[in-house]
Amino acid sequence: MAHDALPDLTAFDAVLFDLDGVLTPTAEVHMHAWQSMFEELFAAWDITPPYTERDYFDHLDGKKRYDGVASLLRSRDVEVPWGDPSDDPAADTVCGIGNRKNAVFERVLRAEGIAAYPGSLRLLDVLGAAGTPVAVVSSSKNAEEVLAAAGIRERFAVVMDGVIAERDHLASKPAPDVFVEAARMLGVDPARSAAVEDALSGVQSAAAGGFALVVGVDRGAGAEALAEAGAHVVVQDLEEFVR
């Protein structure tokens, strides 16, 4: 879509951003961590068919960690006890498996660091200059750590993350709960605000929450799939909104 055909995001009461894959390329770290962990698990448990990149987009991307584990295992007709978030990463429970993946993610993040997408930073600069409130809406429990590592935590008055979602018993994306709650925390009406997502489940969440504009950022999910999930516009990079 041509730049001049895109909506002016400063015209909305607020813009709510997903984190992984929208503001920072942490989705790639998550993808690598999930793949490493599930390939090892599938081999140990003789689970077929093998894990593929499509599994990430269909079952894991945008969801709370444990919901993603349960969804992917269910796709292979595997059921394990849910367990507890305090489970050891070696535990063969949904929570233990999720914690196993998180250990890999944290190790990579600390070793390699993270930087925000340049185009996303430029858009945040434009919104900041216009006084447009911004928030982060992430399913990740690592959101605060990622934002701090990228040096952009102070830009956001509200960070709605997996820690808050679990504490307040909010349903995972694609349910609208986390986006709606973030708008409430920010003091804005979804019907006058914009949401930006790269995950199909996240786009569905924002659309179900009644946001005036849902922007899909195509980092691999596919423009057509994002549009079908409810995105009003789809871009390759958020710099396309910078005029």
Accessible surface in RSA format (square Angstrom, percent):
REM  Atomic radii and reference values for relative SASA: ProtOr
REM  Chains: A
REM  Algorithm: Lee & Richards
REM  Probe-radius: 1.40
REM  Slices: 20
REM RES _ NUM      All-atoms   Total-Side   Main-Chain    Non-polar    All polar
REM                ABS   REL    ABS   REL    ABS   REL    ABS   REL    ABS   REL
RES MET A   1   122.33  63.4  58.17  38.5  64.16 152.8  73.43  62.4  48.90  64.8
RES ALA A   2    63.96  58.8  45.45  70.1  18.52  42.1  55.86  78.7   8.10  21.5
RES HIS A   3    90.92  49.7  87.51  60.8   3.40   8.7  59.41  61.2  31.51  36.7
RES ASP A   4   125.63  88.0  95.31  94.9  30.32  71.7  44.80 105.4  80.83  80.6
RES ALA A   5    64.88  59.7  33.34  51.5  31.53  71.7  43.22  60.9  21.65  57.4
RES LEU A   6     4.81   2.7   0.02   0.0   4.80  12.1   0.15   0.1   4.66  12.5
RES PRO A   7    40.55  29.6  27.91  25.4  12.65  46.0  40.39  33.3   0.16   1.0
RES ASP A   8    69.08  48.4  62.40  62.1   6.68  15.8  21.74  51.2  47.34  47.2
RES LEU A   9     4.18   2.3   1.46   1.0   2.71   6.8   1.46   1.0   2.71   7.3
RES THR A  10    43.04  30.6  25.08  25.4  17.96  42.8  11.17  15.0  31.87  48.2
RES ALA A  11    81.58  75.0  42.51  65.6  39.07  88.9  53.67  75.6  27.91  73.9
RES PHE A  12    41.58  20.8  33.48  20.7   8.10  21.1  35.24  21.4   6.33  18.1
RES ASP A  13    51.20  35.9  39.92  39.7  11.28  26.7  14.63  34.4  36.56  36.5
RES ALA A  14     0.00   0.0   0.00   0.0   0.00   0.0   0.00   0.0   0.00   0.0
RES VAL A  15     0.00   0.0   0.00   0.0   0.00   0.0   0.00   0.0   0.00   0.0
RES LEU A  16     0.00   0.0   0.00   0.0   0.00   0.0   0.00   0.0   0.00   0.0
RES PHE A  17     0.34   0.2   0.34   0.2   0.00   0.0   0.34   0.2   0.00   0.0
RES ASP A  18     8.55   6.0   8.55   8.5   0.00   0.0   0.10   0.2   8.45   8.4
RES LEU A  19     0.11   0.1   0.11   0.1   0.00   0.0   0.11   0.1   0.00   0.0
RES ASP A  20    20.67  14.5  19.33  19.2   1.35   3.2  10.34  24.3  10.34  10.3
RES GLY A  21     0.20   0.2   0.00   N/A   0.20   0.2   0.20   0.5   0.00   0.0
RES VAL A  22     0.00   0.0   0.00   0.0   0.00   0.0   0.00   0.0   0.00   0.0
RES LEU A  23     0.26   0.1   0.26   0.2   0.00   0.0   0.26   0.2   0.00   0.0
RES THR A  24     0.00   0.0   0.00   0.0   0.00   0.0   0.00   0.0   0.00   0.0
RES PRO A  25    29.75  21.7  28.45  25.9   1.30   4.7  28.49  23.5   1.26   7.9
RES THR A  26     0.00   0.0   0.00   0.0   0.00   0.0   0.00   0.0   0.00   0.0
RES ALA A  27    10.34   9.5  10.34  16.0   0.00   0.0  10.34  14.6   0.00   0.0
RES GLU A  28   113.30  65.0 105.66  79.9   7.64  18.2  41.72  80.7  71.58  58.4
RES VAL A  29    17.82  11.7  15.16  13.7   2.66   6.4  17.82  15.5   0.00   0.0
RES HIS A  30    13.68   7.5  13.68   9.5   0.00   0.0  11.55  11.9   2.13   2.5
RES MET A  31    41.46  21.5  40.17  26.6   1.29   3.1  26.34  22.4  15.12  20.0
RES HIS A  32   102.37  55.9  99.45  69.1   2.92   7.5  59.21  61.0  43.16  50.2
RES ALA A  33     0.04   0.0   0.04   0.1   0.00   0.0   0.04   0.1   0.00   0.0
RES TRP A  34    11.53   4.6  11.53   5.6   0.00   0.0   5.10   2.7   6.43  10.4
RES GLN A  35    83.02  46.4  83.02  60.7   0.00   0.0   7.94  16.9  75.08  56.9
RES SER A  36    44.29  37.4  33.54  44.8  10.75  24.8  26.87  57.2  17.42  24.4
RES MET A  37     9.79   5.1   2.54   1.7   7.25  17.3   8.08   6.9   1.71   2.3
RES PHE A  38     0.00   0.0   0.00   0.0   0.00   0.0   0.00   0.0   0.00   0.0
RES GLU A  39    81.80  47.0  73.55  55.6   8.25  19.6  28.89  55.9  52.91  43.2
RES GLU A  40   129.61  74.4 120.37  91.1   9.24  22.0  45.42  87.9  84.19  68.7
RES LEU A  41     5.81   3.2   2.91   2.1   2.90   7.3   5.51   3.9   0.29   0.8
RES PHE A  42     7.56   3.8   6.42   4.0   1.13   2.9   6.50   3.9   1.06   3.0
RES ALA A  43    82.72  76.1  50.06  77.2  32.67  74.3  61.81  87.0  20.91  55.4
RES ALA A  44    79.57  73.2  37.77  58.3  41.81  95.1  50.22  70.7  29.35  77.7
RES TRP A  45    78.23  31.4  53.00  25.7  25.23  59.2  44.03  23.5  34.20  55.5
RES ASP A  46   124.36  87.1 104.56 104.1  19.80  46.8  32.28  76.0  92.08  91.8
RES ILE A  47    17.85  10.2   7.57   5.6  10.29  24.8  11.41   8.2   6.44  17.5
RES THR A  48    97.91  69.6  83.37  84.5  14.54  34.6  51.40  69.0  46.51  70.3
RES PRO A  49    84.65  61.7  82.83  75.5   1.82   6.6  84.63  69.9   0.03   0.2
RES PRO A  50    93.42  68.1  90.38  82.4   3.04  11.1  92.86  76.7   0.56   3.5
RES TYR A  51    18.44   8.6   4.18   2.4  14.26  37.1   3.21   2.4  15.24  18.8
RES THR A  52    70.44  50.1  64.04  64.9   6.40  15.3  63.75  85.6   6.69  10.1
RES GLU A  53   113.94  65.4 101.81  77.0  12.13  28.9  32.50  62.9  81.44  66.5
RES ARG A  54   109.63  46.0 104.91  53.5   4.72  11.2  66.38  90.7  43.25  26.2
RES ASP A  55    11.82   8.3  11.62  11.6   0.20   0.5   0.08   0.2  11.74  11.7
RES TYR A  56     9.51   4.4   9.51   5.4   0.00   0.0   3.86   2.9   5.64   7.0
RES PHE A  57    25.19  12.6  16.88  10.5   8.31  21.6  17.04  10.3   8.15  23.3
RES ASP A  58    73.61  51.6  49.67  49.4  23.95  56.6  15.55  36.6  58.06  57.9
RES HIS A  59    37.71  20.6  37.33  25.9   0.38   1.0  25.55  26.3  12.17  14.2
RES LEU A  60     6.43   3.6   0.00   0.0   6.43  16.2   0.20   0.1   6.23  16.8
RES ASP A  61    12.26   8.6   7.92   7.9   4.34  10.3   1.46   3.4  10.80  10.8
RES GLY A  62    17.07  21.0   0.00   N/A  17.07  21.0   9.62  26.4   7.45  16.7
RES LYS A  63    48.90  23.9  37.27  22.9  11.63  27.7  15.55  14.0  33.35  35.5
RES LYS A  64    40.37  19.7  40.21  24.7   0.17   0.4  20.26  18.2  20.12  21.4
RES ARG A  65    28.52  12.0  21.34  10.9   7.19  17.1  11.52  15.7  17.00  10.3
RES TYR A  66    15.30   7.1  15.30   8.7   0.00   0.0  13.26  10.0   2.04   2.5
RES ASP A  67    46.27  32.4  40.98  40.8   5.29  12.5  14.52  34.2  31.75  31.7
RES GLY A  68     0.88   1.1   0.00   N/A   0.88   1.1   0.88   2.4   0.00   0.0
RES VAL A  69     0.00   0.0   0.00   0.0   0.00   0.0   0.00   0.0   0.00   0.0
RES ALA A  70    10.45   9.6   6.55  10.1   3.90   8.9   8.78  12.4   1.67   4.4
RES SER A  71    18.02  15.2  14.86  19.8   3.16   7.3   6.62  14.1  11.40  16.0
RES LEU A  72     0.00   0.0   0.00   0.0   0.00   0.0   0.00   0.0   0.00   0.0
RES LEU A  73     2.25   1.3   2.25   1.6   0.00   0.0   2.25   1.6   0.00   0.0
RES ARG A  74   130.86  54.9 123.76  63.1   7.10  16.9  56.62  77.4  74.24  45.0
RES SER A  75    51.02  43.1  12.10  16.2  38.91  89.6  25.20  53.7  25.82  36.2
RES ARG A  76    29.39  12.3  12.03   6.1  17.35  41.3   5.09   7.0  24.30  14.7
RES ASP A  77   137.45  96.3 105.73 105.2  31.72  75.0  34.16  80.4 103.28 103.0
RES VAL A  78    30.52  20.1  25.93  23.5   4.59  11.1  28.82  25.0   1.69   4.6
RES GLU A  79   131.82  75.7 102.63  77.6  29.20  69.5  59.26 114.6  72.56  59.2
RES VAL A  80    30.65  20.2  12.88  11.7  17.77  42.8  17.25  15.0  13.40  36.3
RES PRO A  81    94.06  68.6  81.01  73.8  13.05  47.4  93.24  77.0   0.82   5.1
RES TRP A  82   115.22  46.2 107.09  51.8   8.13  19.1  93.46  49.8  21.76  35.3
RES GLY A  83    40.19  49.6   0.00   N/A  40.19  49.6  17.68  48.5  22.51  50.4
RES ASP A  84    70.79  49.6  70.48  70.2   0.31   0.7  24.72  58.2  46.08  46.0
RES PRO A  85    56.81  41.4  44.75  40.8  12.06  43.8  45.03  37.2  11.78  73.2
RES SER A  86    97.79  82.6  61.77  82.4  36.01  83.0  53.52 114.0  44.27  62.0
RES ASP A  87    32.72  22.9  23.34  23.2   9.38  22.2   7.57  17.8  25.15  25.1
RES ASP A  88    90.93  63.7  80.76  80.4  10.17  24.1  36.36  85.6  54.57  54.4
RES PRO A  89    53.93  39.3  53.73  49.0   0.20   0.7  53.93  44.5   0.00   0.0
RES ALA A  90    80.21  73.8  56.16  86.7  24.05  54.7  63.47  89.4  16.74  44.4
RES ALA A  91    30.70  28.2  19.60  30.2  11.10  25.3  30.33  42.7   0.37   1.0
RES ASP A  92    76.77  53.8  64.44  64.1  12.33  29.2  19.54  46.0  57.23  57.1
RES THR A  93    22.45  16.0  22.45  22.8   0.00   0.0  22.45  30.2   0.00   0.0
RES VAL A  94     5.70   3.8   5.70   5.2   0.00   0.0   5.70   5.0   0.00   0.0
RES CYS A  95     0.00   0.0   0.00   0.0   0.00   0.0   0.00   0.0   0.00   0.0
RES GLY A  96     0.00   0.0   0.00   N/A   0.00   0.0   0.00   0.0   0.00   0.0
RES ILE A  97     0.00   0.0   0.00   0.0   0.00   0.0   0.00   0.0   0.00   0.0
RES GLY A  98     0.00   0.0   0.00   N/A   0.00   0.0   0.00   0.0   0.00   0.0
RES ASN A  99    20.88  14.4  17.82  17.2   3.06   7.4   9.80  23.6  11.08  10.7
RES ARG A 100    55.66  23.4  54.64  27.9   1.02   2.4  36.03  49.2  19.63  11.9
RES LYS A 101     5.78   2.8   5.78   3.5   0.00   0.0   0.00   0.0   5.78   6.2
RES ASN A 102    19.70  13.6  19.70  19.0   0.00   0.0   1.32   3.2  18.38  17.8
RES ALA A 103    43.55  40.0  34.42  53.1   9.13  20.8  39.30  55.3   4.25  11.3
RES VAL A 104    25.74  16.9  25.74  23.3   0.00   0.0  25.74  22.4   0.00   0.0
RES PHE A 105     0.00   0.0   0.00   0.0   0.00   0.0   0.00   0.0   0.00   0.0
RES GLU A 106    42.45  24.4  42.45  32.1   0.00   0.0   1.88   3.6  40.57  33.1
RES ARG A 107   148.41  62.3 140.83  71.8   7.58  18.0  70.77  96.7  77.63  47.1
RES VAL A 108    27.49  18.1  25.28  22.9   2.21   5.3  27.49  23.9   0.00   0.0
RES LEU A 109     4.87   2.7   2.62   1.9   2.26   5.7   2.81   2.0   2.07   5.6
RES ARG A 110   166.09  69.7 130.73  66.6  35.36  84.2  62.43  85.3 103.66  62.8
RES ALA A 111    85.11  78.3  41.49  64.0  43.62  99.2  52.79  74.3  32.32  85.6
RES GLU A 112   136.60  78.4  99.57  75.3  37.03  88.2  40.07  77.5  96.53  78.8
RES GLY A 113    33.79  41.7   0.00   N/A  33.79  41.7  25.41  69.7   8.38  18.8
RES ILE A 114    30.18  17.2   8.94   6.7  21.24  51.2  15.67  11.3  14.51  39.4
RES ALA A 115    70.11  64.5  62.72  96.8   7.40  16.8  65.00  91.5   5.12  13.6
RES ALA A 116    10.14   9.3   1.04   1.6   9.10  20.7   1.04   1.5   9.10  24.1
RES TYR A 117    35.86  16.7  34.44  19.6   1.42   3.7  29.88  22.5   5.98   7.4
RES PRO A 118    82.86  60.4  80.43  73.3   2.42   8.8  82.49  68.1   0.37   2.3
RES GLY A 119     2.92   3.6   0.00   N/A   2.92   3.6   0.26   0.7   2.67   6.0
RES SER A 120     1.14   1.0   0.77   1.0   0.37   0.9   0.77   1.6   0.37   0.5
RES LEU A 121    55.24  30.8  55.24  39.5   0.00   0.0  55.24  38.8   0.00   0.0
RES ARG A 122   101.66  42.7 100.42  51.2   1.24   3.0  43.60  59.6  58.05  35.2
RES LEU A 123     2.09   1.2   2.09   1.5   0.00   0.0   2.09   1.5   0.00   0.0
RES LEU A 124     6.38   3.6   2.29   1.6   4.09  10.3   2.29   1.6   4.09  11.0
RES ASP A 125    75.39  52.8  65.62  65.3   9.77  23.1  29.60  69.7  45.79  45.7
RES VAL A 126    54.57  35.9  49.22  44.6   5.34  12.9  53.34  46.3   1.23   3.3
RES LEU A 127     0.14   0.1   0.14   0.1   0.00   0.0   0.14   0.1   0.00   0.0
RES GLY A 128    53.75  66.3   0.00   N/A  53.75  66.3  34.68  95.2  19.06  42.7
RES ALA A 129    97.05  89.2  50.67  78.2  46.38 105.5  63.65  89.6  33.40  88.5
RES ALA A 130    60.33  55.5  19.27  29.7  41.06  93.4  31.62  44.5  28.71  76.1
RES GLY A 131    59.08  72.9   0.00   N/A  59.08  72.9  35.53  97.5  23.55  52.7
RES THR A 132    11.79   8.4   2.44   2.5   9.35  22.3   3.78   5.1   8.01  12.1
RES PRO A 133    58.72  42.8  47.04  42.9  11.69  42.5  58.72  48.5   0.00   0.0
RES VAL A 134    15.46  10.2  12.72  11.5   2.74   6.6  12.72  11.1   2.74   7.4
RES ALA A 135     0.00   0.0   0.00   0.0   0.00   0.0   0.00   0.0   0.00   0.0
RES VAL A 136     0.00   0.0   0.00   0.0   0.00   0.0   0.00   0.0   0.00   0.0
RES VAL A 137     0.03   0.0   0.03   0.0   0.00   0.0   0.03   0.0   0.00   0.0
RES SER A 138     2.74   2.3   1.74   2.3   1.01   2.3   0.26   0.6   2.48   3.5
RES SER A 139    12.62  10.7   6.10   8.1   6.52  15.0   6.61  14.1   6.01   8.4
RES SER A 140    16.11  13.6   5.42   7.2  10.69  24.6  14.26  30.4   1.85   2.6
RES LYS A 141    57.62  28.1  39.07  24.0  18.55  44.2  30.11  27.1  27.51  29.3
RES ASN A 142     7.96   5.5   6.84   6.6   1.12   2.7   1.12   2.7   6.84   6.6
RES ALA A 143     0.01   0.0   0.00   0.0   0.01   0.0   0.01   0.0   0.00   0.0
RES GLU A 144    76.83  44.1  74.44  56.3   2.40   5.7  46.25  89.5  30.59  25.0
RES GLU A 145    54.64  31.4  45.46  34.4   9.18  21.9  37.97  73.4  16.67  13.6
RES VAL A 146     0.38   0.2   0.38   0.3   0.00   0.0   0.38   0.3   0.00   0.0
RES LEU A 147     0.00   0.0   0.00   0.0   0.00   0.0   0.00   0.0   0.00   0.0
RES ALA A 148    66.16  60.8  45.80  70.7  20.37  46.3  49.72  70.0  16.44  43.6
RES ALA A 149    53.56  49.2  16.96  26.2  36.60  83.3  30.15  42.5  23.40  62.0
RES ALA A 150    19.94  18.3   0.00   0.0  19.94  45.4   2.19   3.1  17.75  47.0
RES GLY A 151    47.65  58.8   0.00   N/A  47.65  58.8  31.92  87.6  15.73  35.2
RES ILE A 152     4.22   2.4   4.22   3.1   0.00   0.0   4.22   3.0   0.00   0.0
RES ARG A 153    76.00  31.9  75.73  38.6   0.27   0.6  33.28  45.5  42.72  25.9
RES GLU A 154   138.25  79.4 103.06  78.0  35.19  83.8  74.78 144.6  63.47  51.8
RES ARG A 155    87.32  36.7  64.10  32.7  23.21  55.3  27.05  37.0  60.27  36.5
RES PHE A 156     5.33   2.7   0.00   0.0   5.33  13.9   0.42   0.3   4.90  14.0
RES ALA A 157    91.06  83.7  48.81  75.3  42.25  96.1  61.54  86.7  29.52  78.2
RES VAL A 158    14.05   9.2  11.63  10.5   2.42   5.8  14.05  12.2   0.00   0.0
RES VAL A 159     8.96   5.9   0.64   0.6   8.32  20.0   0.64   0.6   8.32  22.6
RES MET A 160     0.07   0.0   0.07   0.0   0.00   0.0   0.07   0.1   0.00   0.0
RES ASP A 161     6.32   4.4   6.11   6.1   0.21   0.5   0.01   0.0   6.31   6.3
RES GLY A 162     0.76   0.9   0.00   N/A   0.76   0.9   0.61   1.7   0.15   0.3
RES VAL A 163    79.59  52.4  76.57  69.3   3.02   7.3  77.91  67.7   1.68   4.6
RES ILE A 164    29.01  16.5  28.96  21.6   0.05   0.1  29.01  20.9   0.00   0.0
RES ALA A 165     1.10   1.0   1.10   1.7   0.00   0.0   1.10   1.6   0.00   0.0
RES GLU A 166    65.04  37.3  58.80  44.5   6.24  14.9  30.34  58.7  34.70  28.3
RES ARG A 167   158.13  66.4 134.67  68.6  23.46  55.9  73.11  99.9  85.02  51.5
RES ASP A 168    56.81  39.8  36.33  36.2  20.49  48.4  18.48  43.5  38.33  38.2
RES HIS A 169   165.03  90.2 133.68  92.9  31.35  80.2  97.58 100.6  67.45  78.5
RES LEU A 170    28.50  15.9  27.35  19.6   1.16   2.9  27.81  19.5   0.69   1.8
RES ALA A 171    46.09  42.4  34.79  53.7  11.30  25.7  44.91  63.2   1.19   3.1
RES SER A 172    14.41  12.2   6.83   9.1   7.58  17.5   7.18  15.3   7.23  10.1
RES LYS A 173     1.47   0.7   0.43   0.3   1.04   2.5   0.21   0.2   1.26   1.3
RES PRO A 174    58.83  42.9  53.77  49.0   5.05  18.4  54.00  44.6   4.83  30.0
RES ALA A 175    29.06  26.7  20.62  31.8   8.45  19.2  27.54  38.8   1.52   4.0
RES PRO A 176    43.49  31.7  43.49  39.6   0.00   0.0  43.49  35.9   0.00   0.0
RES ASP A 177    50.20  35.2  42.13  41.9   8.08  19.1  11.07  26.0  39.14  39.0
RES VAL A 178     3.54   2.3   3.54   3.2   0.00   0.0   3.54   3.1   0.00   0.0
RES PHE A 179     0.00   0.0   0.00   0.0   0.00   0.0   0.00   0.0   0.00   0.0
RES VAL A 180    63.16  41.6  62.14  56.3   1.03   2.5  62.14  54.0   1.03   2.8
RES GLU A 181    32.72  18.8  31.47  23.8   1.25   3.0   5.84  11.3  26.88  21.9
RES ALA A 182     0.00   0.0   0.00   0.0   0.00   0.0   0.00   0.0   0.00   0.0
RES ALA A 183     0.34   0.3   0.34   0.5   0.00   0.0   0.34   0.5   0.00   0.0
RES ARG A 184   156.96  65.9 140.02  71.4  16.94  40.3  73.41 100.3  83.54  50.6
RES MET A 185    70.02  36.3  39.22  26.0  30.80  73.3  42.47  36.1  27.55  36.5
RES LEU A 186    30.83  17.2   7.26   5.2  23.58  59.3   9.72   6.8  21.12  56.8
RES GLY A 187    66.23  81.7   0.00   N/A  66.23  81.7  34.27  94.0  31.96  71.6
RES VAL A 188    28.51  18.8  11.90  10.8  16.61  40.0  19.62  17.1   8.89  24.1
RES ASP A 189    71.31  50.0  63.78  63.5   7.53  17.8  25.67  60.4  45.64  45.5
RES PRO A 190    24.13  17.6  24.13  22.0   0.00   0.0  24.13  19.9   0.00   0.0
RES ALA A 191    62.29  57.3  45.85  70.8  16.44  37.4  46.78  65.9  15.51  41.1
RES ARG A 192   144.40  60.6 137.19  69.9   7.21  17.2  44.63  61.0  99.77  60.5
RES SER A 193     0.00   0.0   0.00   0.0   0.00   0.0   0.00   0.0   0.00   0.0
RES ALA A 194     0.00   0.0   0.00   0.0   0.00   0.0   0.00   0.0   0.00   0.0
RES ALA A 195     0.02   0.0   0.02   0.0   0.00   0.0   0.02   0.0   0.00   0.0
RES VAL A 196     0.00   0.0   0.00   0.0   0.00   0.0   0.00   0.0   0.00   0.0
RES GLU A 197     0.11   0.1   0.11   0.1   0.00   0.0   0.05   0.1   0.07   0.1
RES ASP A 198     7.25   5.1   5.51   5.5   1.74   4.1   0.00   0.0   7.25   7.2
RES ALA A 199     0.36   0.3   0.36   0.6   0.00   0.0   0.36   0.5   0.00   0.0
RES LEU A 200    35.02  19.5  33.65  24.1   1.37   3.4  33.65  23.6   1.37   3.7
RES SER A 201     9.87   8.3   7.28   9.7   2.60   6.0   7.74  16.5   2.13   3.0
RES GLY A 202     0.00   0.0   0.00   N/A   0.00   0.0   0.00   0.0   0.00   0.0
RES VAL A 203     0.00   0.0   0.00   0.0   0.00   0.0   0.00   0.0   0.00   0.0
RES GLN A 204    75.05  42.0  71.10  52.0   3.95   9.4  18.91  40.3  56.14  42.6
RES SER A 205     0.00   0.0   0.00   0.0   0.00   0.0   0.00   0.0   0.00   0.0
RES ALA A 206     0.00   0.0   0.00   0.0   0.00   0.0   0.00   0.0   0.00   0.0
RES ALA A 207    41.87  38.5  21.54  33.2  20.33  46.2  24.67  34.7  17.20  45.6
RES ALA A 208    66.05  60.7  27.78  42.9  38.27  87.1  40.42  56.9  25.63  67.9
RES GLY A 209    12.85  15.9   0.00   N/A  12.85  15.9   2.99   8.2   9.86  22.1
RES GLY A 210    42.84  52.8   0.00   N/A  42.84  52.8  34.38  94.4   8.46  18.9
RES PHE A 211     9.37   4.7   0.00   0.0   9.37  24.4   0.00   0.0   9.37  26.8
RES ALA A 212    48.38  44.5  16.98  26.2  31.40  71.4  27.50  38.7  20.88  55.3
RES LEU A 213    10.63   5.9  10.63   7.6   0.00   0.0  10.63   7.5   0.00   0.0
RES VAL A 214     0.05   0.0   0.05   0.0   0.00   0.0   0.05   0.0   0.00   0.0
RES VAL A 215     0.00   0.0   0.00   0.0   0.00   0.0   0.00   0.0   0.00   0.0
RES GLY A 216     0.00   0.0   0.00   N/A   0.00   0.0   0.00   0.0   0.00   0.0
RES VAL A 217     0.00   0.0   0.00   0.0   0.00   0.0   0.00   0.0   0.00   0.0
RES ASP A 218    25.65  18.0  18.10  18.0   7.55  17.8   0.95   2.2  24.70  24.6
RES ARG A 219    68.94  28.9  34.20  17.4  34.74  82.7  30.82  42.1  38.11  23.1
RES GLY A 220    44.48  54.8   0.00   N/A  44.48  54.8  26.49  72.7  17.99  40.3
RES ALA A 221     6.67   6.1   0.27   0.4   6.40  14.6   0.27   0.4   6.40  17.0
RES GLY A 222    26.37  32.5   0.00   N/A  26.37  32.5  26.37  72.4   0.00   0.0
RES ALA A 223    45.94  42.2  40.07  61.8   5.88  13.4  40.26  56.7   5.69  15.1
RES GLU A 224   131.03  75.2 121.51  91.9   9.53  22.7  51.72 100.0  79.31  64.8
RES ALA A 225    31.44  28.9  25.04  38.6   6.40  14.6  27.06  38.1   4.38  11.6
RES LEU A 226     0.00   0.0   0.00   0.0   0.00   0.0   0.00   0.0   0.00   0.0
RES ALA A 227    52.71  48.5  39.30  60.6  13.41  30.5  39.57  55.7  13.15  34.8
RES GLU A 228   136.06  78.1  97.21  73.5  38.84  92.5  48.89  94.6  87.17  71.2
RES ALA A 229    17.07  15.7   2.43   3.8  14.63  33.3   8.65  12.2   8.42  22.3
RES GLY A 230    24.39  30.1   0.00   N/A  24.39  30.1  20.75  56.9   3.64   8.2
RES ALA A 231    10.39   9.6   0.00   0.0  10.39  23.6   0.00   0.0  10.39  27.5
RES HIS A 232   104.81  57.3  73.71  51.2  31.10  79.6  51.92  53.5  52.89  61.5
RES VAL A 233    15.10   9.9  11.23  10.2   3.87   9.3  15.10  13.1   0.00   0.0
RES VAL A 234    30.31  19.9  14.29  12.9  16.02  38.6  14.29  12.4  16.02  43.5
RES VAL A 235     2.14   1.4   0.00   0.0   2.14   5.1   2.14   1.9   0.00   0.0
RES GLN A 236   111.64  62.4 105.95  77.4   5.68  13.5  52.72 112.2  58.91  44.7
RES ASP A 237    39.65  27.8  39.65  39.5   0.00   0.0  23.61  55.6  16.04  16.0
RES LEU A 238     0.08   0.0   0.08   0.1   0.00   0.0   0.08   0.1   0.00   0.0
RES GLU A 239    66.11  38.0  65.85  49.8   0.26   0.6  18.17  35.1  47.93  39.1
RES GLU A 240    30.28  17.4  29.88  22.6   0.40   0.9  16.46  31.8  13.82  11.3
RES PHE A 241     7.24   3.6   0.52   0.3   6.72  17.5   0.55   0.3   6.69  19.2
RES VAL A 242    35.32  23.2  24.25  22.0  11.07  26.7  24.25  21.1  11.07  30.0
RES ARG A 243   152.35  64.0  83.07  42.3  69.28 165.0  95.95 131.1  56.40  34.2
END  Absolute sums over single chains surface
CHAIN  1 A    10028.5       7491.6       2536.8       5611.6       4416.9
END  Absolute sums over all chains
TOTAL         10028.5       7491.6       2536.8       5611.6       4416.9
